[in-house]
Amino acid sequence: MTERERQVLKGVFAGLNNQEIGTQLNISEASVKPALQQLFVKTRVRTHSQLVRVALEEYGTAWGLR
């Protein structure tokens, strides 16, 4: 996982939407989307809530989330 993907994932965990994640990271919403899309591809999900579930269940230890 790239550093940007990790930052975006932390925003998703905090319950932020794409615009809020961008604001928090001082980047545009358009810059959030590619990182989020890569996370969706890597975890084979389509929504923020699915991403949180899969990331915690399957990748939590490897990604330092647990």
N, C-alpha and C positions, 0 to 999 in steps of 0.2 A: 504494500500500500504506500502510495506517495504521501508526502507530508501534507499536501493540499487535500487529498482524499481523507486523511486522518482529521484535519481541521473541519472539513465539511461534515464528516461523520459525527464529530463531537457536537456540532450544531444540531444535527438531526436528533441525537440523543437528548439534547436540551429542549427538544420540541419546537425548534425554530423552523419557519418556512424558508424557501430559497432566498427571498429578498432579505429576511432578517439575518440569515447566515452571511450573505454578502455584506450587509452593513456591519456585522460583528467583525468580519475579516478585512474590512476596508477594501472590498472588491465589488464589482458589479454582479448583479444576479446572473448575467450571461456568463460570467466566469465561474460561478458556482455550478452551473448545469453540467459542464463536461466532467467535472470531478464526481458529481453525483451519478451521472450516467455510467461512469466506469465502475463505481461501487455497485450499481444495479447489475451490470454485466457480470462482475466478479462473483456476486452472490445469487445471481439468477432470480431477482425479484423486480417488482415494478413500483412499489410505494415506499414512502418513508417508514411506515409502521412495519412493513415486511422486512425492510432493511435492518431495523433495530432488532427484531426478533432473530433473524438469521445471523446477524453479526454477533449477537450475544451467545446464541446456542452453538454455532458452528465455529466461529472465529474468535470468540472472546479471549481466550488464553493467548492465542497466537498474535492477536492484534493488541494485547495488553489492555483489554477491556474488563477483565475480571480480576 
